[in-house]
Amino acid sequence: MKTIKLNRKALIILLSVCVFVAFLWIKSRRPAVQMQHGSFFLSSFRDRPDPLKKKIEHANSHGRLNTQQNTDETVAAVLVIACNRPEVERCLDSLLRYRPSEKKFPVIVSQDCGHEETARVISNYEDKLMYIKHPDLSDITVPNAMGHLKGYYKLSRHFKWALSQVFDVLHQDYVIIVEDDLEVAPDFFEYFEATKGLLEKDPTLWCVSAWNDNGKEGKVKGDDLLYRSDFFPGLGWMLKKSLWDELAPKWPAAYWDDWMRHPAQRRDRACIRPEIPRAVTFGRIGVSRGQFFDEHLKYIKLNDHFYPFTQKNLTFLLKEEYDKMFFNTVYKVPLVSYNYFHSGKVIPAPSVRVQYETDEVFRSLANQLGIMSDIKAGVPRMAYKGVVSFIYRGLRVYLAPPRHWRGYEFHE
C-alpha cells in the first residue's frame, strides 16, 4: 500500500507539471496563431513588443500596420498622400472597395497640412488602414518671387518624409503611391500584383504606373495592353526600396515629379504603363491650381472592369523581348502623313505610322492628332524610344521618329 501511495503522488505531480508546461506553450504560441489566422492588421499596436512601439511612436501612428519585413503574401504597401482635401474619402473608398486583402496591400495614409476636416474623414477608416501625420507643419522658405509656389515645396517635403516612414521605418519593400485625388479601377491591385515581378527582374525598369497621359475616351483601345514608357507618368505608381535608397539622399526641395523625369534620375530606365488608365484624378483644385484639368485631365478614361493580369504572361515587357517586338511592329506599319486621315483614302491596315523629325514637328502633329504635345526633359509624354502610341479615328497610330533615331535631346 505504501508503494501505491507513492506512485499516486508521483503521478499527480507529473500530471501537474505537464499541465503547467502545456499552459506556457499555448500562451507563447498565441501571437503566432493570431498572425497566421488573422488579417495583416489584427494585432493591435498596444500588444506589440516595446521596440516596435517606439517605431510607431516615431512614425506618429494613429492606425495599424504590421511593421515587420514583408511576408511572402505582401505585394506592396499603398501610401496615400493627403493634405487638406476631405474628398480623400472618394480615394479611400475606391481603394478599399477593390483591395483583395489587407495582408496583400496594407494602406497607409500620410497627412500633411493639419487640416482638421480631412483628419476627421481619414479617422473614420482607422480600422482598415494606418494613419500617420507629418510632424513638420512649419512654414517653408522658398526663393524670392516664388511664394505663390510654396505648395510645391511643402508637397516635396511631405513626400520625402512619408516615403521614409514607409520604407525606412515600416520596412516595406514595395510601395504604391496614390495621391488623395485619385480614384482607382477595379483591377488596379491586380495590375500591380502582376507587374511587380517585372520590377524585380528587369534593372532597366524603375517604376510601374497606373496612368496614361493620352488615355482619353476615343484615344485608347484594349484593356489588356501594357507598354514600356521612357516618360515618368506618376499618378498611381509603384517603386521598390532600392530605388528609394538611390533617390532619398538627393530628393529635391520642389517639383519632385519633374525632377524624376530628369536624365540624371531616369538613367535610361523605363516604366510600365497601361493603355487604359487604372487611376484617374478628380482633383481640380490643388497645388497645380487645376492646370490641365478642365481641358485634359477630366476626360481621362478609367478602366471600368476587371482584367486578369496575374493569369497572363507579361515577360514580353522585359526589355530584351519588348524592344525587338516593339520596333518590328512600329516600323513595319504603313507610313502616312497627317493629311491621310482627311483624304478619304483607306489603307487596309489596322495601324499606321506618322513620322516626326524634330520636337517642333512632334508638338505640331500631337496637337493635330489630339494627344498631349508637351515634352519634359526631352521626352514626349508616354513615349518609348521616341514613339507614342494612341488611337485616332479608329486606327492605331504610332507617332514616331525615323527608325535610326539617336535618342532624346535635352538641354538644361
GULUM-902566 format. One line per field, with one value per residue (C-alpha): residue number from 1; chain; x negated, y negated, z negated. Coordinates in Angstrom, 1 decimal. Layout:
// residues N
num <- (NUM  ...)
chaine <- (A  ...)
east <- (X  ...)
north <- (Y  ...)
up <- (Z  ...)
This chain:
// residues 412
num <- (1  2  3  4  5  6  7  8  9  10  11  12  13  14  15  16  17  18  19  20  21  22  23  24  25  26  27  28  29  30  31  32  33  34  35  36  37  38  39  40  41  42  43  44  45  46  47  48  49  50  51  52  53  54  55  56  57  58  59  60  61  62  63  64  65  66  67  68  69  70  71  72  73  74  75  76  77  78  79  80  81  82  83  84  85  86  87  88  89  90  91  92  93  94  95  96  97  98  99  100  101  102  103  104  105  106  107  108  109  110  111  112  113  114  115  116  117  118  119  120  121  122  123  124  125  126  127  128  129  130  131  132  133  134  135  136  137  138  139  140  141  142  143  144  145  146  147  148  149  150  151  152  153  154  155  156  157  158  159  160  161  162  163  164  165  166  167  168  169  170  171  172  173  174  175  176  177  178  179  180  181  182  183  184  185  186  187  188  189  190  191  192  193  194  195  196  197  198  199  200  201  202  203  204  205  206  207  208  209  210  211  212  213  214  215  216  217  218  219  220  221  222  223  224  225  226  227  228  229  230  231  232  233  234  235  236  237  238  239  240  241  242  243  244  245  246  247  248  249  250  251  252  253  254  255  256  257  258  259  260  261  262  263  264  265  266  267  268  269  270  271  272  273  274  275  276  277  278  279  280  281  282  283  284  285  286  287  288  289  290  291  292  293  294  295  296  297  298  299  300  301  302  303  304  305  306  307  308  309  310  311  312  313  314  315  316  317  318  319  320  321  322  323  324  325  326  327  328  329  330  331  332  333  334  335  336  337  338  339  340  341  342  343  344  345  346  347  348  349  350  351  352  353  354  355  356  357  358  359  360  361  362  363  364  365  366  367  368  369  370  371  372  373  374  375  376  377  378  379  380  381  382  383  384  385  386  387  388  389  390  391  392  393  394  395  396  397  398  399  400  401  402  403  404  405  406  407  408  409  410  411  412)
chaine <- (A  A  A  A  A  A  A  A  A  A  A  A  A  A  A  A  A  A  A  A  A  A  A  A  A  A  A  A  A  A  A  A  A  A  A  A  A  A  A  A  A  A  A  A  A  A  A  A  A  A  A  A  A  A  A  A  A  A  A  A  A  A  A  A  A  A  A  A  A  A  A  A  A  A  A  A  A  A  A  A  A  A  A  A  A  A  A  A  A  A  A  A  A  A  A  A  A  A  A  A  A  A  A  A  A  A  A  A  A  A  A  A  A  A  A  A  A  A  A  A  A  A  A  A  A  A  A  A  A  A  A  A  A  A  A  A  A  A  A  A  A  A  A  A  A  A  A  A  A  A  A  A  A  A  A  A  A  A  A  A  A  A  A  A  A  A  A  A  A  A  A  A  A  A  A  A  A  A  A  A  A  A  A  A  A  A  A  A  A  A  A  A  A  A  A  A  A  A  A  A  A  A  A  A  A  A  A  A  A  A  A  A  A  A  A  A  A  A  A  A  A  A  A  A  A  A  A  A  A  A  A  A  A  A  A  A  A  A  A  A  A  A  A  A  A  A  A  A  A  A  A  A  A  A  A  A  A  A  A  A  A  A  A  A  A  A  A  A  A  A  A  A  A  A  A  A  A  A  A  A  A  A  A  A  A  A  A  A  A  A  A  A  A  A  A  A  A  A  A  A  A  A  A  A  A  A  A  A  A  A  A  A  A  A  A  A  A  A  A  A  A  A  A  A  A  A  A  A  A  A  A  A  A  A  A  A  A  A  A  A  A  A  A  A  A  A  A  A  A  A  A  A  A  A  A  A  A  A  A  A  A  A  A  A  A  A  A  A  A  A  A  A  A  A  A  A  A  A  A  A  A  A  A  A  A  A  A  A  A  A  A  A  A  A  A  A  A  A  A  A  A  A  A  A  A  A  A  A  A  A  A  A)
east <- (0.0  -2.8  -4.3  -1.0  -0.6  -4.0  -3.2  0.0  -1.7  -4.4  -1.7  0.2  -3.0  -3.9  -0.4  -0.5  -3.9  -2.6  0.5  -1.7  -4.1  -1.2  0.3  -3.0  -3.4  0.2  -0.4  -3.7  -2.1  0.9  -0.5  -1.7  1.7  3.3  1.0  1.5  5.3  5.9  5.5  2.4  3.7  5.4  2.8  3.1  0.0  0.6  -0.1  -3.4  -6.9  -8.4  -10.9  -8.1  -6.0  -9.0  -8.9  -5.2  -5.6  -8.4  -6.1  -3.4  -1.0  2.8  3.7  2.5  -0.1  -2.4  -5.8  -7.9  -9.6  -7.1  -5.8  -5.6  -1.9  -2.5  -2.6  -3.1  -2.1  0.2  -0.8  1.9  0.6  3.2  3.3  6.4  8.8  11.8  12.7  9.9  12.9  13.6  10.0  10.1  13.5  12.2  9.0  10.8  13.6  11.2  8.4  8.3  6.9  5.4  2.5  1.5  2.0  1.7  2.8  1.0  2.4  -0.1  1.4  -0.3  1.2  3.0  6.4  9.0  11.9  9.6  8.3  11.8  12.5  9.4  10.0  13.2  11.1  8.7  9.9  8.9  5.6  2.7  2.8  -0.3  -0.8  -3.6  -5.1  -6.6  -3.8  -6.2  -6.3  -8.8  -11.3  -11.3  -13.3  -12.4  -9.3  -8.3  -5.9  -2.9  -4.6  -5.2  -2.7  -5.1  -7.9  -5.6  -4.5  -8.0  -8.9  -5.9  -6.7  -10.2  -9.0  -6.2  -8.3  -11.0  -8.4  -7.1  -10.5  -12.9  -10.6  -7.9  -10.4  -8.2  -9.9  -7.5  -5.2  -2.4  -2.0  1.6  2.4  5.6  7.4  7.1  9.8  8.7  10.0  11.5  8.2  5.8  4.4  4.4  2.3  -0.3  -0.4  -1.1  -3.7  -5.7  -7.8  -8.9  -10.4  -12.2  -13.7  -14.5  -17.0  -16.0  -12.6  -12.3  -8.5  -5.1  -2.4  1.4  1.5  1.6  1.5  3.2  5.8  8.9  12.0  11.5  7.7  7.3  8.5  7.7  7.8  5.1  2.5  -0.6  -3.7  -7.1  -7.5  -10.6  -8.3  -7.7  -3.9  -3.4  0.3  0.6  -2.9  -5.0  -8.7  -10.9  -13.2  -16.4  -15.1  -14.2  -17.7  -19.1  -16.8  -16.4  -19.8  -19.2  -15.4  -14.5  -13.1  -10.2  -8.8  -9.7  -7.9  -9.7  -12.9  -12.2  -12.0  -15.5  -18.1  -20.2  -17.4  -15.8  -19.2  -17.6  -15.2  -11.6  -8.2  -5.4  -2.1  1.3  3.2  6.4  5.6  6.1  6.4  8.0  7.8  10.8  8.8  9.4  8.2  4.7  1.1  1.2  4.3  6.2  3.6  4.7  7.8  10.6  9.1  7.5  7.5  11.2  11.5  9.2  10.9  10.8  10.9  14.3  13.9  11.5  8.8  6.9  3.3  1.9  3.1  1.2  -2.5  -3.9  -7.5  -7.1  -7.6  -11.1  -13.5  -15.2  -11.9  -10.0  -12.4  -12.6  -8.8  -8.1  -10.4  -9.3  -5.7  -6.2  -8.4  -6.6  -3.3  -2.5  -3.9  -1.4  -1.2  1.4  3.3  4.0  6.7  8.7  8.0  10.8  8.2  8.2  5.1  6.0  4.1  5.2  2.1  0.2  -2.9  -3.2  -6.8  -8.4  -12.0  -12.1  -10.5  -8.7  -7.2  -6.2  -4.3  -2.5  -1.5  -0.5  1.8  3.4  3.9  5.3  2.7  0.5  -2.1  -4.4  -7.9  -9.5  -13.3  -13.4  -10.8  -7.3  -4.6  -4.2  -6.9  -9.2  -12.2  -10.5  -7.3  -3.9  -1.0  2.7  5.9  7.0  10.2  10.3  6.7  3.7  1.3  -2.4  -3.8  -7.4  -10.9  -12.8  -13.9  -17.6  -16.7  -19.6  -17.9  -16.2  -17.8  -17.7  -19.2  -19.2)
north <- (0.0  -2.4  -1.8  -2.5  -5.8  -7.0  -6.2  -8.1  -11.1  -10.9  -10.6  -13.6  -15.7  -14.6  -15.5  -18.9  -19.7  -18.6  -20.8  -23.8  -23.3  -23.0  -26.2  -28.0  -26.6  -27.7  -31.2  -31.6  -30.5  -32.8  -35.8  -33.5  -31.9  -35.4  -36.3  -33.0  -33.1  -36.8  -39.6  -41.7  -44.2  -42.1  -42.6  -46.0  -48.1  -48.1  -44.4  -44.6  -44.5  -47.7  -48.2  -48.2  -50.6  -53.0  -52.8  -53.5  -56.5  -57.7  -57.4  -59.3  -56.5  -56.6  -53.3  -49.8  -48.1  -45.1  -46.8  -43.6  -42.8  -41.9  -38.4  -36.3  -37.3  -41.0  -42.6  -46.3  -48.9  -51.6  -55.1  -57.7  -61.3  -63.6  -67.2  -69.4  -67.6  -65.9  -64.3  -61.8  -59.8  -59.1  -57.9  -55.7  -54.2  -53.1  -51.6  -49.7  -48.6  -46.9  -45.8  -42.0  -41.8  -43.8  -41.5  -41.8  -45.6  -47.4  -51.0  -53.9  -57.4  -60.2  -63.6  -66.9  -70.4  -69.6  -70.2  -69.1  -68.2  -66.0  -64.4  -63.5  -61.9  -59.8  -58.8  -57.1  -54.5  -53.7  -50.1  -49.4  -51.3  -53.0  -56.8  -58.8  -62.6  -64.7  -66.3  -69.3  -71.7  -74.7  -77.4  -76.8  -79.2  -79.5  -81.5  -85.2  -85.8  -82.1  -82.5  -81.5  -78.2  -77.3  -74.4  -72.5  -72.8  -71.5  -68.7  -67.6  -67.8  -65.6  -63.0  -62.6  -62.2  -59.8  -57.6  -57.5  -56.3  -53.5  -52.3  -53.1  -52.8  -50.4  -48.4  -47.8  -46.6  -47.9  -50.9  -52.2  -55.9  -57.3  -60.9  -61.9  -63.0  -59.6  -57.1  -53.6  -50.9  -47.5  -45.8  -48.4  -45.9  -43.1  -45.2  -46.0  -42.5  -41.1  -43.7  -43.6  -40.7  -42.8  -45.4  -42.6  -41.0  -43.9  -46.6  -48.7  -49.3  -51.7  -52.1  -50.8  -53.4  -53.2  -56.3  -57.2  -60.9  -60.2  -57.9  -59.9  -58.2  -57.6  -57.7  -54.2  -50.7  -47.4  -46.9  -44.2  -46.4  -47.4  -49.3  -50.4  -54.2  -56.4  -59.1  -59.0  -59.1  -59.3  -59.3  -55.9  -54.4  -51.7  -51.7  -49.4  -50.0  -50.1  -53.0  -54.9  -54.3  -55.8  -58.9  -59.8  -61.4  -63.9  -64.3  -67.8  -70.7  -71.1  -69.7  -66.1  -64.7  -66.8  -66.1  -62.3  -62.9  -64.4  -62.2  -62.2  -60.4  -58.4  -57.0  -55.5  -53.4  -52.9  -52.5  -50.1  -51.9  -50.7  -51.6  -52.4  -54.1  -52.3  -55.6  -58.9  -62.2  -64.1  -66.9  -70.1  -72.2  -71.6  -72.9  -73.0  -75.2  -72.9  -73.0  -70.8  -69.6  -71.3  -70.8  -67.5  -65.5  -65.3  -63.5  -60.6  -57.2  -54.9  -51.2  -50.1  -46.3  -43.7  -42.2  -39.2  -40.3  -37.8  -35.0  -36.3  -36.0  -39.5  -38.7  -40.3  -43.6  -42.7  -44.9  -42.2  -40.8  -44.1  -46.2  -43.7  -43.2  -46.9  -48.2  -45.4  -46.5  -50.2  -50.4  -47.7  -49.5  -51.9  -55.4  -58.2  -61.9  -63.7  -64.6  -60.9  -60.9  -63.5  -62.4  -59.8  -57.1  -53.8  -51.7  -48.1  -48.1  -48.4  -50.6  -53.4  -55.4  -59.2  -60.4  -63.5  -64.7  -67.4  -68.4  -71.2  -68.9  -66.5  -69.2  -70.3  -66.8  -65.9  -68.9  -68.0  -64.4  -65.3  -64.0  -65.7  -67.8  -68.9  -67.4  -67.0  -66.7  -65.9  -63.1  -63.4  -62.2  -58.4  -57.9  -54.9  -55.3  -58.4  -56.6  -57.5  -55.0  -56.0  -55.7  -58.2  -57.8  -54.1  -53.4  -52.6  -55.4  -55.4  -59.0  -58.1  -59.5  -58.0  -54.4  -55.4  -57.8  -58.8  -59.5  -62.3  -65.7  -67.6  -71.0  -72.5)
up <- (0.0  -0.7  2.7  4.4  2.5  3.5  7.2  7.0  5.6  8.3  10.9  9.6  9.6  13.1  14.4  12.8  14.4  17.8  17.5  16.5  19.4  21.8  20.5  21.0  24.5  25.6  24.1  26.0  29.3  29.1  31.1  33.8  34.1  34.4  37.3  39.0  39.0  38.8  41.3  41.7  39.2  36.5  33.7  32.0  31.7  28.0  27.9  29.8  28.1  26.9  29.7  32.2  30.2  30.4  34.1  34.2  32.0  34.2  37.2  35.4  36.0  35.5  37.1  37.5  39.7  39.4  39.5  39.9  43.1  45.9  45.7  48.9  49.1  49.1  52.6  51.8  49.2  50.6  49.5  49.8  49.7  48.2  47.1  47.0  49.2  47.4  50.7  49.9  48.9  52.5  53.0  49.9  50.8  54.2  52.8  50.1  52.4  54.8  52.5  52.5  48.9  46.2  46.0  49.7  49.8  46.4  46.8  45.0  45.2  44.6  43.9  44.1  43.5  40.2  41.8  39.2  41.5  43.6  40.5  39.3  42.6  42.5  38.9  40.0  41.7  38.9  38.6  42.2  42.6  40.8  40.4  39.9  39.7  40.9  37.8  39.5  40.3  40.2  42.9  45.6  47.1  50.8  53.3  53.9  56.0  55.6  52.7  54.8  55.5  51.8  52.1  54.4  51.8  49.0  51.1  51.9  48.2  47.3  50.0  48.7  45.1  45.9  48.2  45.5  42.9  45.2  46.4  43.6  40.5  41.5  43.6  46.7  49.9  52.4  52.2  54.5  54.2  54.5  54.1  52.4  55.5  57.4  57.9  58.9  61.3  60.4  61.5  60.0  57.5  60.0  62.3  59.7  58.4  61.9  62.8  59.5  60.8  63.8  61.4  59.6  62.7  65.1  64.0  66.9  65.3  62.3  61.9  62.7  63.2  63.5  65.7  69.4  70.2  73.5  72.0  73.2  74.5  78.2  77.8  76.2  77.0  75.3  71.6  71.9  73.5  71.5  72.6  71.6  71.3  71.0  69.6  65.8  65.5  61.8  60.7  59.0  59.3  57.7  56.7  54.8  51.8  53.8  55.9  52.8  51.3  54.5  54.7  51.0  50.4  53.3  53.0  54.4  52.5  55.0  58.2  57.4  60.4  63.0  61.1  61.6  65.3  65.5  67.2  64.0  62.2  65.0  66.2  69.4  67.3  68.2  66.5  67.3  68.1  69.3  72.5  70.5  67.2  63.9  62.0  62.7  60.9  59.7  58.0  60.0  57.0  55.7  55.7  59.5  59.4  61.8  64.5  67.5  65.6  67.4  70.9  70.3  67.1  66.6  69.9  69.0  69.2  66.2  66.9  65.7  65.4  64.2  66.4  65.0  65.5  63.0  65.2  68.2  69.2  69.0  69.7  73.2  71.3  70.3  72.3  74.4  75.6  75.8  77.9  80.7  80.8  80.5  83.2  85.6  85.0  85.3  88.3  90.4  90.5  93.3  93.1  93.7  93.3  91.2  94.4  94.9  92.2  94.1  97.6  97.8  98.8  96.9  96.3  95.5  92.2  88.5  87.7  89.3  88.5  88.6  88.6  86.9  87.2  84.6  81.3  83.0  85.6  82.8  81.0  84.1  85.1  81.5  81.4  84.7  83.6  80.2  77.8  75.2  77.0  74.2  73.8  70.3  70.0  73.7  73.6  75.0  72.7  72.8  75.4  75.6  77.8  79.1  80.1  78.8  79.4  79.4  81.3  83.9  85.9  85.0  86.2  84.0  84.7  83.8  83.8  84.2  85.1  88.0  87.5  86.9  84.1  82.0  78.7  76.8  76.8  73.5  72.8  69.3)
